[in-house]
Amino acid sequence: MRVLVVEDHPEMAQLLDQGLREQAFAVDVAATGEDAVSLAIEYDYDVVVLDVMLPGIDGIEACRRIREAGRRPPVLLLTARDAVRDRVSGLDAGADDYLTKPFAFDELLARLRALMRRGPSGRAAALAVEDLVLDPAAHRVMRGERRIDLTPKEFALLEFFMRHPGEVLTRTKLLEHVWDFAFDGDSNVVDVFVRLLREKIDRPFGVTSIQTVRGVGYRLLEHADR
């Protein structure tokens, strides 16, 4: 899943970037409210982590501008302010949740998972397409009664497919959500990881669930070919 982290303190930004990447998020980082607004308008993020205290416009105003532009990613505010009026201001500006500094990284992850579950798709915590089940919280994939071991990037790619079953996903869209805009490698990396996924979730079970749409991209079939 693709996350925008907006944090002006370099050490904190680096810690969030590294920690989220280790959990298979594709991470973009911004240091100002203006950059946050620009990126959130230009790109489709699955969730935004937005510090309140920023140079230029603050996080609350940045959130307001993102919403006014019609963009609706879940927004988690990070704030050192614990006054009720500050939390109310953030929620009224369109934020979905807030976390007071200092915080435990595990709690941040739990809140991000909760926000993505409550996102526009309205999908349940465990994603299921026929007998293929992916549990983001437990980081577990099952087909029927058999567990499938995936690398973090394979897991992230499958999760994005399973959040959009039946949709044709272009290589560009997959790169944007599973990698990030700073990725400067070959788009063939998508083909490589799709092949690796097929070797694990399809071939051992005699099914075809990831379909190639020639000249466009890939689609996770809602009813696998058997």
N, C-alpha and C positions, 0 to 999 in steps of 0.2 A: 504494500500500500504506500501511496505517496503522501508525504507529510511536509508541510512548510513550517520551519522553526524560525521564529523571529525573536532574536535575543542580541542585545548590543554588547554584552560582556563576552569577550572572546573565549575565556576559559569555560564559562557555562555553555556557550554555543558549541564549543568543541566537544564537551562532555555529552551534551544532548545528541549531537550529530553522531558521535561514535557509538553511544549506547543504542540509539534507534537503528542504526545500520546493522549492529550485531543482532538485532531482532528482525532483520530482513525488511526494514522499511527503506524506501527510496527517499532520501532526505535532501531538501533544498534549504539553504540558510540565508536569512536576511538580517540586517543589523539596524534598519530604520523602519519607522512606520510607513514612510512613503514607498520604500521598496516592497514592504509587505503588501500594500494595496496593489501596486503594479503587478507583482507576481501572482497574487490571488485572482486578479482579473484575467491575466493572460493564460494561466494554466489551471487545469482541473485537479484540485487537491482532495484527497480523501479526508484529511483533517489538518487543522492549523493550530500550532502551539504558539501563542502570542503573548510576549511579555508586555506588561502594562507600562512600565517605565522605560520609554524609548526616547532617543534624541529626535527632534522635530515633532511631528504629531505623535501622541502617545498611543498605546495599544487600544484603548477604548475608542478613540477617534478613528484609528485604522480599521477596527472592526465595523464601526458604523459605516465607513466609506465602502468597505467590501460588500456589506449588505445592500447599501444604496445602489451599488453597481449590479445588483441582481445575482451575486454569487452566494451560494448556500453551503459551503463546506462546514462541517462541525468545527467550532472554534473553542479551544481551551485556553483561558487566560491564566498567565502566571503572574502573581502579584505578591509584593512584600507588604501590601496594605491589607489589613484584616478588618477595617471598619466596614460596618454594614452598608453605609452609603456608597462606598467604592465598589463593593460587590454588586449592589443594585445597579449602579451606573453601567457596569460592564454587561450585566445580563440584559439591561434595557437597550444597550447598544447592539444587541444581537448575538452575544456570546452564549454558548451552550453550557459551559461549566467553567469553574475556576479552581486553581490550586495555589495555596499560599506557600511562599518560600519561607524557610527551606523545606524541601519535600523529599520523600524517598522515591527513587527511580521506579521501583516496582509499583508504587501507587500511580505514578504518571502513566505507566504502561496500562494499568488496569482501567484508568479513566479514558485513555485513548481507545481501548477496545470497546468500552461501553458506549462511547460516542459514535464509533463506527457501526456498532450494532443498531443504534438508534437513528442512523443516517437515513437519507431519502429512500433507500431501497426497502427499509423496514424488515430486513431479513433477520432470522433468528441467529443466536450466537453460533450454533453449529450449522454449517452450510451443507446441503445435501442435494445431489443430482443423481437420481435413481439410487443405486447402492453405493455410490461414492460419497463419503462423508468427510468433511474437513472441520475440525474444531480449532478455531483460532486461539482460544484461551489455553487449551491443553497442548497446542501445537502438535496435533495428531491427525493423521489421515488414515481412513479405513476404506476398503472396498469389500463390502459384505463383512465377513468375520476376520478378514486378514488385514493386518496393519501394514502400511506402506511407509518406509523411511525415506524422507526427502531432505535435501540440503536446504538451508534457509532461503536461497534464491528460488529454488524449485518450488518450495512451499508458497512463497510470495506470488509467484507466477500462477500457480494453481488456484490460490485464493482469489486472485483478480478474475480469472476465468469463471470461477464458481459464483462470484458476485454478479456476473453478467452472462448467465447461461442463455444459449440461443443467439447471442449477439455476435456479429462479425467484428472482431477486434483487429485493427490494423497493427502492423509492427510498430509504427510511431506511437500509437496509443499505449501499447504494451511497454515500450521503452520508457515513456513518460511516467507511467505508474509503478512499474516494477524496478526500474533503474532511476534516473533523474536527469534533469536538463544538463547537468555538467558531464554526463557520460559522453565521451567522444569516440567510442569504439564503433565497430561495424554493426549495422542493424542485423547482420547475420547471427549475432549473439542470440536473438530471439529464436531463430530457427534451431540453433544448437540446443537451447534449453527446452524448446517444445519437443524435440526428438528425445532428450533425456527423460522428460515427463512421460512421454508415450511408452518408453521402455519400462517404466515403473508402474504406471496406473492403468495401462491398456494391455500391452503385449502379454504379460503373464496371465491375464484373465480372458484372453481371446476376444477382446472387444476393441472397438474404435470409438472413442469419445471426443477426441480433439480432431476436428476436421480442417483440412487446408482449404481455404477459399482462394483459388489461384489468382495471383495478381493483386490480392487485397490483404489477406492476413489469415487469421484462424478463428474458429468458432468451437466452443464447447457444446456438444450436442445435448439436448435435454433428454433424448432417448438414444443411448449408445447403439451402434450397429454391432450385432453379435453373430 
